Amino acid sequence: MHLRMEGIGKRFGAVAALDGVSFEALPGEVTALVGENGAGKSTLMKILYGMHHADSGSVTLDGVALAGGSPREAVARGVGMVFQQFSLIPALTVRENLALALPHAPWLLGRGARRLTDVAARLRELAPDIDPGQRVDQLSVGQMQLVELAKVLNLQARLIVLDEPTAVLAPAEAERLWTLVRVLRESGLAVILITHKLQDVHACADRIAVLRGGRLVASQDAAGLDDAQIVSLMVGEHLPSPPSPVADPGTTVRLWIKGAAASGDAGKVTDIGLQLRAGELLGVAGVSGNGQTTLAEAVAGITPLTGGEIILDGVQLRAPRLRSTPSQAVAYIPEQPLRNAVAPDLSLAINLALRRISSLPFFPRRAALQAQSRGLIQLYGVRPADPQAQAQSLSGGNLQKLVAARELSSAPAVIVACYPTMGLDVTATAQIYEALFELARRGSSVLWISEDLGDLLRYSHRIAVMLGGRVVKVLDARQTQATEVGAWMTGSAS
């Protein structure tokens, strides 16, 4: 399918999200659509998918105009989109979610869905380890991403848009995805890849289109472009300097996770024993679904302990007999911020004040809230930079920056950071890392969950590897390699 978008303009109030953008995607090619957070990438694709109406410009598919009335029209014309924010129904099984995405889905639930023996065929190609009969709320975030992609593939789309598809995928899952993308390209499909990961561009992109400030600033062959050239096109400047590593921590233990056990929607953890020293960055590595999220939620007070205890600065913070509630001493940056960390219908100013909501007056002064939020919005580069904007109007990357701004500005004793740079461009990633590392230099302990082994090895002091809900190995990050970490992650280490 040949996509042509010409002169696309879109404003949200006073903000020009897109300004005369012309974009093209060809059959049998993978086009990487890159740019900083808020550059207009997702807005452009949502216009294609019928979720937004363009103020100006036109869209054609194989030379025939697309009115852009609704996603249903786009799907009927052969367009499929995998969003950064998931649309799965947690209480239903994987098979039922796949069936719901099909035409006339309401008639296919129940016994009818079970008779659709091929509804999970595409999913088996992507992730043979996912049980179609398993409930979605029991899946890891990485597994949910693969189910979302299978939904689109089941619709026989001829143009597929992938919005940050590897943001939460382990390296093996990402490689499996790219293998499938190459197969789709060879079969003649047009694939548009929205990404901030430069390795994704190098993995399979034929062309690269760059948006900056709502305008298309480059469209060219991807071959031969190195990281510095791509970043220069994205931000109009050179690759930002990487943050400086944090010096080795002292011997004072701040957080002691002592034989902790917990059971949450993301799985179980058992007999977790970890000590975090003041100023330490403890990375947590593992294939998605091995207990990392449950561990994070237990430390943050979201999921209660069923055994063991968690001690902060010598005082018991969590235990089975204690009520599990969030603590002001623990900052928490969760995965899926729209679902887990913001009030979508409320303003940025109120969302930034949520950690101190109990100390605010019953009728807080709007002007004071907005004044306090402007500094954080500017510091973290949240776009649009409007304290009155609703959180749900932000792109995925800007939501991530909003949550990081709120959590990291409170000078916590402990920071639990789950994929804190997911969906962020290189400039914002460096900024979030520097904020995390500066807090560590001041004595905070950081529990950092990530599947980016390169960054964990580069910046962590130690790496705890999780497998099957347990910590199976703790490694000195300065004296190990990715192959050793990967072996422990997959259970193949001796």
C-alpha positions in Angstrom: 0.0 0.0 0.0 1.3 3.4 -1.0 0.6 6.2 1.6 0.8 9.8 0.7 0.1 12.6 3.3 0.4 16.1 1.9 0.4 19.5 3.7 -0.9 18.1 7.0 -1.6 20.8 9.6 -3.0 20.3 13.1 -3.4 22.6 16.1 -4.5 21.9 19.6 -5.6 25.3 20.9 -2.6 27.7 20.6 -0.1 24.8 20.0 0.8 23.9 16.4 1.3 20.1 16.6 1.9 19.8 12.8 2.7 22.5 10.3 2.4 21.5 6.6 3.8 18.0 6.9 4.2 15.9 3.8 5.0 12.3 4.4 5.1 9.1 2.3 5.4 5.4 2.9 5.9 2.8 0.2 4.9 -0.8 -0.1 7.8 -3.2 0.6 9.6 -0.6 2.8 10.1 0.1 6.4 10.0 3.9 7.1 11.3 5.0 10.5 9.5 8.1 11.8 11.7 9.8 14.4 11.9 13.0 16.3 12.0 14.4 19.8 9.1 13.9 22.2 6.3 16.1 21.1 7.6 16.6 17.6 4.3 15.4 16.2 5.0 11.8 15.2 2.0 10.2 17.0 -0.3 13.1 16.0 0.5 12.5 12.4 -0.2 8.8 12.6 -3.4 9.3 14.6 -4.6 11.5 11.7 -3.8 8.7 9.3 -5.7 6.3 11.6 -8.8 8.6 11.9 -8.3 9.4 15.6 -7.6 13.1 14.9 -8.9 15.3 12.1 -6.4 17.3 10.2 -7.0 21.1 10.0 -5.5 21.1 6.5 -3.9 18.7 4.0 -4.9 15.4 2.4 -4.3 11.7 2.9 -4.4 9.1 0.0 -4.0 5.3 0.1 -3.0 3.9 -3.3 -4.1 7.2 -4.9 -7.6 7.1 -3.3 -8.5 9.8 -0.7 -8.9 8.7 2.9 -11.6 10.9 4.5 -10.2 10.2 8.0 -13.6 9.9 9.6 -12.8 7.1 12.0 -10.4 4.3 12.9 -13.0 1.9 11.4 -12.6 3.5 8.0 -8.8 3.3 8.3 -9.0 -0.4 9.2 -11.4 -1.1 6.4 -8.8 0.4 4.0 -6.1 -1.8 5.3 -4.4 0.4 7.9 -3.4 -1.1 11.3 -1.8 0.6 14.2 -0.1 -0.7 17.4 -0.3 2.1 20.0 2.2 2.9 22.7 -0.7 2.8 25.2 -2.3 -0.6 25.2 -6.0 -1.2 24.5 -6.3 -4.7 25.9 -9.1 -5.7 28.3 -7.2 -7.1 31.4 -10.0 -9.4 32.7 -10.3 -11.3 29.3 -8.0 -13.9 28.0 -5.5 -13.4 25.2 -7.7 -15.3 22.8 -10.8 -13.3 23.7 -8.8 -10.0 23.2 -7.7 -11.2 19.8 -11.2 -12.1 18.9 -12.6 -8.7 20.0 -10.4 -7.0 17.4 -12.0 -8.9 14.6 -15.0 -7.6 12.6 -18.3 -8.4 14.3 -16.3 -9.2 17.4 -19.3 -9.1 19.9 -20.7 -12.2 18.2 -17.4 -14.1 18.6 -17.1 -14.1 22.4 -17.8 -17.1 24.5 -18.0 -20.5 22.7 -17.6 -18.8 19.3 -14.2 -17.4 20.3 -12.9 -20.8 21.4 -13.8 -22.3 18.0 -11.6 -19.7 16.2 -8.6 -22.0 16.1 -6.5 -19.7 14.0 -7.1 -16.5 16.0 -3.8 -17.0 17.9 -1.8 -18.2 14.9 0.0 -14.9 14.4 0.6 -14.6 18.1 2.3 -18.0 18.1 4.7 -16.7 15.4 5.6 -13.7 17.6 5.6 -15.3 21.0 5.1 -19.1 21.2 5.5 -18.9 25.0 2.2 -16.9 25.5 -0.8 -19.1 26.4 -3.8 -17.8 24.4 -6.0 -19.0 27.3 -4.2 -16.8 29.9 -5.8 -13.7 31.2 -4.2 -10.5 30.0 -3.7 -9.1 33.5 -1.3 -12.0 34.1 1.0 -11.0 31.2 4.1 -8.9 31.4 4.1 -5.5 29.6 6.4 -7.0 26.9 3.9 -9.8 26.3 1.0 -7.3 26.1 2.9 -5.5 23.4 3.2 -8.7 21.3 -0.5 -9.4 21.8 -1.3 -5.9 20.5 0.7 -6.5 17.4 -1.0 -9.9 16.8 -4.4 -8.1 16.9 -3.3 -5.9 14.0 -1.8 -8.7 12.0 -5.0 -10.7 12.3 -6.8 -7.8 10.4 -4.7 -8.5 7.3 -3.5 -4.9 7.3 -1.4 -3.8 4.3 0.1 -0.7 6.1 1.2 -1.2 9.7 2.2 1.6 12.1 4.2 0.5 15.1 4.4 3.1 17.9 7.5 2.5 20.0 7.1 -1.3 19.6 10.3 -2.3 21.4 10.1 0.2 24.4 9.4 -2.7 26.8 10.7 -5.7 24.9 13.7 -7.8 26.0 16.4 -8.1 23.4 15.3 -11.6 22.3 11.7 -10.3 22.0 12.8 -7.3 20.0 14.9 -9.5 17.6 11.9 -11.8 17.1 9.8 -8.7 16.3 12.3 -7.4 13.7 12.5 -10.7 12.1 8.7 -10.6 11.6 8.9 -7.0 10.3 11.4 -8.0 7.7 9.1 -10.8 6.6 6.2 -8.3 6.4 8.4 -6.0 4.3 9.3 -8.9 1.9 5.6 -9.7 1.5 5.0 -6.2 0.2 3.5 -4.5 3.2 4.3 -0.9 4.1 5.6 -0.5 7.7 5.9 2.8 9.6 8.1 2.6 12.7 7.8 5.4 15.3 10.8 5.0 17.6 13.4 6.8 19.7 15.7 3.8 19.8 18.4 4.3 17.2 19.2 0.6 17.2 15.6 0.0 16.0 16.3 2.2 13.0 19.5 0.3 12.1 17.7 -3.0 12.6 15.3 -2.8 9.7 14.5 0.7 8.4 14.9 1.4 4.7 14.0 5.1 4.9 14.0 7.7 7.7 11.7 10.6 8.1 12.5 13.2 10.8 10.0 15.6 12.4 11.1 18.5 14.5 8.8 21.0 16.0 5.8 19.8 14.0 7.7 20.0 10.6 9.3 17.4 8.4 12.9 18.4 8.3 14.4 15.3 6.5 13.3 12.3 4.5 16.1 10.1 3.1 17.6 6.6 2.9 18.5 5.2 6.3 21.6 3.3 5.0 24.8 5.0 5.9 23.4 7.2 8.6 25.2 6.9 12.0 23.7 7.7 15.4 25.3 11.2 15.5 23.8 12.1 12.1 20.3 10.9 13.1 20.3 12.7 16.4 21.5 15.9 14.7 18.5 15.7 12.4 16.2 15.1 15.3 17.3 17.8 17.7 19.2 20.2 15.4 22.3 19.8 17.4 25.0 17.2 18.3 24.5 14.1 20.3 24.1 15.1 24.0 27.0 14.2 26.3 26.3 11.0 28.3 25.7 11.5 32.0 28.6 10.9 34.3 28.5 7.6 36.3 27.9 7.8 40.0 30.8 7.2 42.3 30.9 4.0 44.3 28.5 4.2 47.3 29.5 4.0 50.9 28.7 1.1 53.3 25.6 2.6 54.9 22.5 0.4 54.0 19.4 2.5 53.4 17.0 -0.1 52.0 16.9 -3.7 53.1 14.6 -6.1 51.3 14.6 -9.1 53.7 13.1 -12.3 52.5 10.2 -10.5 50.8 7.4 -12.3 49.1 4.4 -10.8 47.3 1.8 -11.6 44.7 0.3 -9.1 42.3 -1.3 -8.8 38.9 2.2 -9.1 37.3 3.1 -12.3 39.1 4.7 -13.5 42.3 8.1 -12.9 43.9 9.6 -15.2 46.6 12.4 -14.8 49.2 13.8 -11.6 47.8 16.9 -10.5 49.7 18.6 -7.3 48.6 20.4 -4.5 50.3 20.7 -1.0 48.8 23.3 1.3 50.1 23.1 5.1 50.2 24.0 6.5 46.8 23.7 3.1 45.1 22.2 2.3 41.7 21.0 -1.3 41.8 19.9 -2.4 38.4 17.3 -5.2 38.1 17.5 -7.3 34.9 15.3 -10.1 33.7 13.1 -11.2 30.8 9.6 -9.6 31.1 7.3 -11.4 33.5 9.8 -12.7 36.0 8.7 -10.6 38.9 10.4 -7.3 38.3 7.1 -5.3 38.4 5.8 -7.1 41.5 9.0 -6.3 43.3 8.8 -2.7 42.3 5.2 -2.5 43.4 6.0 -4.1 46.7 8.7 -1.7 47.5 6.5 1.3 46.5 3.6 0.1 48.6 1.3 -0.8 45.8 1.3 -4.5 46.3 1.3 -5.9 49.9 3.9 -8.3 51.2 2.8 -11.9 52.0 6.1 -12.6 53.7 9.4 -11.0 54.8 9.8 -7.3 55.4 11.3 -4.2 53.9 13.3 -1.9 56.1 14.2 1.8 55.3 16.8 3.6 57.3 16.4 1.0 60.1 12.6 1.4 60.4 10.2 -1.3 59.2 8.5 0.1 56.1 6.7 -3.0 54.7 5.5 -6.2 56.4 2.5 -8.6 55.9 0.9 -7.2 59.1 1.4 -3.6 58.1 -1.0 -1.7 55.8 0.7 -1.4 52.5 0.5 2.3 51.4 2.8 4.6 49.3 5.4 6.4 51.4 6.6 9.9 50.8 10.1 8.5 51.3 9.8 6.3 48.2 9.4 7.7 44.8 7.9 5.5 42.1 8.1 5.7 38.3 6.0 2.9 37.1 5.7 1.4 33.6 2.6 2.5 31.6 2.3 6.0 33.2 -1.1 6.8 31.7 -2.6 3.7 33.4 -0.6 3.7 36.6 0.7 7.1 37.5 -1.5 10.0 36.3 -5.0 11.3 36.5 -5.7 11.6 32.8 -8.6 14.1 33.1 -6.7 16.5 35.4 -4.3 19.2 34.5 -0.5 18.9 34.4 -0.3 21.2 37.4 -2.5 19.0 39.6 -0.7 15.8 38.4 2.6 17.4 39.4 1.2 18.1 42.9 -0.2 14.6 43.6 2.7 13.5 45.8 1.9 16.3 48.2 -1.8 16.3 47.7 -2.5 15.6 51.4 -0.7 18.8 52.4 -2.6 21.1 50.0 -5.5 23.2 51.2 -9.0 21.9 50.5 -9.4 24.5 47.8 -5.8 25.0 46.4 -5.1 28.3 44.6 -4.9 27.5 40.9 -2.4 30.3 40.3 -0.1 28.9 42.9 -0.3 25.4 41.5 0.4 26.6 38.0 3.4 28.7 39.1 4.9 25.8 41.0 4.4 23.4 38.1 5.9 25.7 35.4 9.4 25.3 36.6 9.2 21.5 36.5 7.5 21.5 33.1 10.3 23.7 31.7 13.1 21.7 33.5 12.0 18.4 32.1 10.9 19.7 28.7 7.2 18.5 29.0 5.2 19.5 25.9 2.8 21.2 25.6 4.3 23.4 28.3 0.9 24.4 29.5 0.1 23.7 33.2 -3.7 23.7 32.4 -3.4 21.0 29.7 -4.9 17.6 30.6 -2.5 14.8 31.2 -4.3 12.6 28.6 -3.4 15.1 25.9 0.3 14.3 26.2 2.3 11.9 24.1 3.7 8.8 25.7 7.1 10.2 26.1 5.9 13.5 27.6 3.8 11.5 30.1 7.0 9.7 31.1 8.7 13.1 31.6 5.7 14.4 33.6 5.8 11.5 36.0 9.6 11.6 36.4 9.4 15.4 37.1 6.9 14.8 39.9 8.7 11.9 41.5 12.3 13.0 41.2 11.6 16.5 42.5 10.6 15.3 46.0 14.1 14.4 47.2 13.1 10.8 48.2 15.2 8.4 50.2 14.5 5.6 47.7 13.6 5.7 44.0 11.9 2.8 42.3 12.3 3.4 38.6 10.6 1.0 36.1 11.8 1.6 32.6 12.2 5.4 33.4 13.3 6.3 29.9 10.8 4.2 28.0 9.7 6.1 24.9 12.1 9.0 25.4 14.3 10.6 22.9 18.1 10.7 23.4 18.1 14.2 24.9 15.3 13.5 27.4 16.9 10.1 28.3 20.1 11.8 29.2 18.2 14.4 31.2 16.2 11.7 33.2 19.4 9.8 33.9 21.2 12.8 35.1 18.3 13.6 37.5 18.4 10.0 38.9 22.1 10.0 39.2 22.2 13.4 41.0 19.8 12.1 43.6 22.0 9.1 44.1 25.0 11.4 44.5 23.0 13.1 47.3 22.4 9.7 49.1 19.2 8.3 47.6 19.1 4.6 46.8 17.9 3.7 43.3 16.2 0.4 42.4 16.4 0.6 38.6 14.4 -1.9 36.5 15.3 -2.0 32.9 15.8 -4.3 29.9 18.5 -2.1 28.4 21.5 -4.2 29.5 23.9 -1.7 27.9 22.7 1.2 30.2 22.5 -1.1 33.3 26.1 -2.2 32.8 27.3 1.3 32.0 25.7 3.1 35.0 24.6 0.6 37.7 26.9 -0.4 40.6 25.4 -3.9 40.8 22.8 -5.8 38.8 20.3 -8.2 40.4 19.0 -10.8 37.9 15.5 -12.1 38.3 14.1 -15.4 37.0 10.9 -17.1 38.0 10.1 -14.5 40.7 13.4 -14.9 42.5 16.8 -13.1 42.5 19.1 -15.7 41.1 22.3 -13.7 40.9 23.7 -10.3 42.0 26.6 -9.2 39.8 29.1 -6.4 40.0 28.2 -4.3 37.0 31.7 -3.0 36.5 33.1 -6.5 36.3 30.6 -8.4 34.1 29.4 -8.4 30.5 26.0 -8.5 28.8 26.5 -12.2 27.8 26.9 -13.2 31.5 23.8 -11.2 32.5 21.9 -12.7 29.6 22.9 -16.2 30.6 21.5 -15.7 34.2 18.3 -14.1 32.7 17.6 -17.2 30.6 18.6 -19.7 33.2 21.5 -21.0 31.1 24.3 -19.8 33.5 26.2 -22.5 35.3 
